[in-house]
């Protein structure tokens, strides 16, 4: 009898071990890695449904200038959406709380190469977890939104879709960004953004000459539509108002007929400021401006992403 009991316990232990190896409890996990001789960090969330034998989509979320991984997780609440929809979320941390999206462009600081760092984060996650290489997505706000677009230029074959919030295209994109393949692109931007203006930003250089820093949002949309060889027709739809933010409204603009079935879309927040739509009282009011509550940026982004796979 004792011998039989021991065997049964061993079987139970083996079953539990296999189960634990296939399922990961939902939690935030902190990681560090070495990149260009520096210790860099990122935060990872795996849903409780994760199993080692079933590949998960991966969403990379990039904070704005001055932000952190945890604040970005709190702002977007992508963790709860990952838990509900079954995807992994990574929050890399920028050096000095910012992203060098202009690395390697003449006249700008070559290091750190944050594109290479973020790609290293993705590869590190893929080594330890079963990530679907055809469903890797990137989004970011402000400085993080510019960084997301740089990734679309730097290695478009890595990402199924990109979303930029409160960040139009950066000024050097037309000259420096020549993607080798079509890229699904989503913009969410307020027409009254006082940090990254809808009409683009220009600043004086050392000689007093005006220098373009960012493209206008309409030019940014046109840029990606042209790169994806979309038709010139843009469909416009007014999003129904919830009545929760009467000073703002939302209009969806979508290019059609793009290569490889890709999409280029813009949620224009009329009278909206520099914020994450759907989230009030998180960004200081003098920066955030009017926050629209008819949409939640996180839901809009995942809805856009979830059906996208790498364009072939």
N, C-alpha and C positions, 0 to 999 in steps of 0.2 A: 504493500500500500504506500509507504513513504516514497518509494521509487516512482510510482505512478503520479503522485502529487507533485513531485519535483518536475517531472516532464511536462505536466500541465502548466505549471508556473512559467516554465521556460517558453512554452508556446505563446502564452499570454504576453510575456515580455517581448518576444519577437514581433508579434502583431503590433504592439504598442510602438516599438522602435520603428517599424516600417511606416506606421501611420504618422508618427512625428517627423519622419524624414520627408514625407510627402506634403505635409501641411504646416504652414507657418502662422503662428498667432499674429493677428493684426497689431502692429506697433510701429513707432518711429525708431529707426536704427541710425546711429551716427557712425560715419566712416571717415577715415583719413587716407590719403594717398600722396605719394611724392610726385611732383610735377616740376620739371626744370629746376630741381634742387630745393624746392620749397614744399613744406607740408601744407596740403590743401584739404578741404573737407567738404562733405556733402551729407545730406540727410535722406533716408529712404523709407518709404512707407509701402508695406506689402499687405494686401487685403487678407482677411482670414480665410478666404476661399482659395488662396494660392496653393497649388500642388506642383511639385517638382516635375511631374510628367505632363503638365499642361502649360504651354507658353502664354505669358501675359503681355499685353501692350504695355509700353513704358511712356509715361509723360514726364518730361523734364521741365521744371518750373524755375524761372530766373527772376530774382528779386530786382527792385529798382536801386538806383544810387542811394547809398546810406542804409539799405535794407539788410536783412539777414534771412537765413533759411527758415527760422521759426516764425518770424513775422510774416514771411510770404506764405507759409503754411496756414497761419492764422487768418490772414487776409483772404485767401482764396478758398479755404476749406476744401481743397481738392482731396484731402484724406477721406472725408466722408463720402465723397463721390466715387473715389477709388474703391472703397469698401462696398458700395452699392452696385457699381457697374463692373467691378473686377479688373482693375488695372493697377500697375505699380506707379508710384510717384517719386521722383528724385528732385531734391532741392539743393543744387550746388551753391557754394558760398564764394562770392567774389573777393579778391584781395582788396583790402581797404574798403570793403562793402560796395564795390562797383565792378563793372565789366569793361574790359578794354576791347571794344568791338572794332576799333580802328587799327588793331595790331597789323604791322606789316605794310600799312599804307604810307607812302612817302610823306615825310614831315611829321609823322606821329610816332608815339612810343611803340617800338616793336614788341616789347615784353610787358606784361605776360601775354602769351598767346592763349587767350581764353577759349578760343575755338578748340584748340588741341586739348586743353584741360577738360572741357565738357565732353569731348569725344572719349577721353580716357575714363571719365566717370561712367559713361555708358558702357564701355567695354568691360570695366571692372564689375559692374552690376551683372552684365551678361555672363561673366565667368562663374559667378556664384549662384545665379538664379536663372530660371528658364524664361528668357525674354524673347518675344516674337520680333525678329529683326526687320520684318516688313511693317511693323506698327509701332514705330518710335516717333514721338511727337515732342515739339518744343513750344512753350509759350513764355511770355515775360511781360513785365510792365515797365514803361519808361526806359531807363537805361538797359533793363533786361529785355525789353521789346526790341531795341536796336540790336542787342546781342543775338536774339533769336533770328533776326533777319540776316545777320552776318553768317550764322550757321547755315542758313538756306543758300547763301552764296558760296560758302567755304566747302561744303560737302552735301549738296542736294540729294545725292544718292543714298544718304543715311536716313533721311527723315520723310515720313509719309505726309506730314502737314506741319505748318507753322502758324502761330497766332501771336499778334503783337497788339498789346493794349497800351494806349496813351503814348504811342511811338510810331510816327510815320517813318518813311525811309530816311536813311542818313544821306547826306549830300553827295558822298563819293560813290553811292551805289550804282548810278548809271555807268560810270567809267570802270569801276572795279568789280562789279558783280555780273558775271556772265555764266549763269548756271548751265550745266551740261544736260539738264533734263528739266521737265516741267515741275513746278512746286505748288502744292495746295497752300494758299495763303489767305489768312483771315485777319482783318483789322477791326479793332474796336476803338473809337476815338471821339472825343467831345469837341464840338465846334467852338466852345469857349475855353478850351484848355489854355491856361496861362503859363505853362511850363514848356510844353511842346506844341506850339501854336498850329492850328488847323492849316493855316496858310504857309507854314514853314518858318524856320528861324534863321535870322541872319545876325551876325555880330561883327563888330569892327576888329580888324587885326592890328598888329603893332604899328602899322603904317597908317592906320585910320581908314582903311578900305573895308567895305562891307564884304563879309565872307559868309557863304551859305553853310549852315550847320545841319539843318534838316530839310527834307523835301516837304512840299505840301502834301496833305493826305490824298487829295485827288490825283496828284502826280504820282504818288506812291502806288495807288491802286492801278493807275494806267501802266506804270512800270512793269508790275507783275503780270498784268493782262497781256501786255505786249510780249513779255518773255515766254508766256505760256501759249502765245498765238491764239488768244481768245478773239471772238468776234468783237466788233466795235459796239455792239448793242449791250447796254447795261440795264438790267431789270431793277426797278425800284418798287419796294413794298413798305408801306407804313405799318409799323408794329402797333397792335392795339394797346391803348393806354390802360393801365391798371387804376389810374387815379391817385396813386401813391406819391407821384412826383410831377405835379401839374406844370412845373416850370420847365420841364424837359420833355422831349419825345424822341422816339427812335425810328430811324429809317434804314432799311436794309437795301444795299446795293450789291448786285451780283452780276459778274461777267459770265457770258455763256459761250459755248462752242470752243472750249479750251482744249489743248492737246492732251491726249491720254485720259480724257474725262476729268481732268483736274478742275478745281474751282478757285476763283478769286472773289472774295466777299468783303464787304465793309458794313459794320453796324455803326452808322453815324448817330451820335448822341447829340441831338440839337439842343444847344445851350448847356451841354454837359461839360464838366471840368476835367481835371487831371486826377482820375480816380479809377477804381475797379467797380464798374456799374453793378448795383445790387448790394453794395456794402456801404453803410453809413457810419460816420463817426469813427473811422479808423485812421484815415489820412487827415492831417490838420486842415481845417476849413478853408484857410487862406490859400492852400495849395489845391485841395480837392475840388473846390467850387461846388457846382450843383451836381448831385449824385442822382442818376436815374435808377428807379426801382422797377421799371417795367420788364427789365431783363436782369439776369444775374450772369456776369461775364463767365464764371466758371461753368455754368450749365450750357451757355451758348458755345463755348469753346469745345467742351466734350461732345456736344451734339455734332459739331463740325468735324471733330477728329474721328469719332468712333467708327465711321464707315470708310475711312481712308486707309488705303494700303499704298506701299511704294508704287509710284507710276513706272510702268515698264516701257 
